[in-house]
């Protein structure tokens, strides 16, 4: 019995130590399907993602999805603490429960002794130090000191872990929020290109894609190390980090396959980094087989059917970036889409985050169009004022010449 308790204690404590090391400290993708964190998300996100879609109200449904990320963080930390308390309790039990407990009756059975071990382990891990239970063996005293050190280290990890998560989340969401004015809400590739159809828009678009190349690299670094961030939703229901990433990939796909101009070179760099981040995040959640299935079901899951492609071409006709006019452009676009869309669809279905469309949804009110119209009116007025001013200066010069 004591040997079994010792083995159980080793499994609990070493399992938590390895899992916490890979989750918090190790700066690379965790490996292994039998990790505590992997099992935790499999047992919690699966039922949650099945129950929440039954909520009919969209806002309530999105609110329920947004609760999972922060609450799962707290539950995971609580699970680690519970396993540590249980593991050290097994160690004390393997030593024969060498404690003097005034509340424990003489001749108590195994459950009574193990209850005392759990109590001692809990008060020691959280460094309460009440002193109502006294150890009667040297080995027990050594274990108590060791568990106290583990408890302090656990608290230190939690204090350092949570701020790092929220800093990475904040950095991610700043760029997602900025994309709202540049690509619409939810973002689309055609709207992003249309809003850059002004003089100097190509240079602005290149700078924007360069920023998203760096953003993708930051996502790759932070979300691979801390996969729990993938479950954190954006503050607005029509925004998400996944839809923003895919809309940038869509934009790059258009620039690479059917358009010319200076942004095409930067689009290749941004596409490579964004696709890298998308695929690696799919590997974190072991979605390789699902991505292959999405690739084979391309007809059913096609985000851009031929009719939609024609509408995209029509929508892009009034911007300054020229279309290539190549009849094979649709096939080139389809080929480049197969490089990332299956992975995006697999992540979308797993995380329950909708992917962006290629064309913006028709809304009754479009603030961007309203602002653009008002700015156009202002430019007309200012242009007229400048023209009048120029005529006045010319008249003055003529008067001086006479």
Steps between C-alpha positions, in 0.01 A plus 500: 500500500780740590683423175187571297456831685863592427458427128174699490670795670787493251258491206303800632797719594724418204204532262424851628868599497546385139172653384565835670853507357376440144205737535663794676878484475587310180497752209390255229205283400418243771508139387303195607129418505496372859594830659275632775426820308413307182264269686350796687409687181374181335266432794379859540501667156333204328180506711505882513520532121206259467273668756559867415381480134159401634458855629286682244585856596820592315625750758442260787667222303810708430510608864496134604788426263699795639462371856680177426852641450540687834306239697702213355818677612374517858377141490832376361694673779257354751546154351877527532466605864258215573732242343797633700304483826385148418848390393666613823213348698585167337863548607391557861274197480789290367698601813220368718329836568753600770298788646351582838149628429280597793186473287579150377352227718713210613485201275378699202493310176681567176256771396546687829876486471494606137268788590763624745767465231290706258449768765871520581587507129253780428607721789865446413472565125319827561742583785232546767717355780220453755697251709195302616643180349853406610732270303654213695765384252806660343395399149164672551673821608723493193196451278319787671790736430522378140129550443518851646768586244290351222205708618699822489630414154146421382372838619796675334429325169135601513590862579740510205287292262172693502647847412698349212181349358304822516784706354515266201120515470501881507772525233303263280172686535647844422575397142166322468321816609704717261399276211138603555552837329718352226304190400154535649335311782513208452809548280505393135775501240301693239411772749864529606612545141212735418581729791858526376393609153622857546811683385788353696284206604750242374769628734254506791391147418862380494559652844183338632603158371845544654335572837290184467808298410644597838161443668491148358850435633391619846193275484723209403730565795241575768213268410726201440650549846162580661228320296235605752506844334333348194182455705492868601243684290513862387299765680261541205286215366581572134877492555743220572869439461427210263276701266757781494781257417299331224390832349866601474576165336213559256640843418846359442353225281329759280811715473723204415273327251298759308642847560813693422670785682756550774292339782527158331858446625409583860190284462723197436692561823187560705329196349790272591508614864122503546463152350781374722318626809168352387643153432703483821200598709308218337777262605466618861141374504584190292281604207717349226247233403215749504695734272552215251130420512416865429737494202327194352157658558596813312178523301275499805725733700591737216505857636522655152286328234536619137199733528648662811834539321326700226343724765843549660642611165212744458551637851869560431444672168491853637827499692836623376668158520457344156375151429730276302224408256634145469226239441703256715495734798205318658691170488810661650291645781339162563843334516638745753182476709549126541825577680324654801121468484479135621701592811288811555176301470627235743591766758172680442296186564703409807501845664148589379629822343337589165727572206465827307325517166667638190243775455372728778153440629239752391407719794249778535761729649863509392697755700798473269292597195344785698841631603634461145204693357544782752872516429428513128266794553767673707762446228265645240450810712870532578588443136262777396648733760851428376390563141344834592813594694717421200286719275525786748878474511516493121279811479721683750808418294335627184407825677857541612619440143278778368 
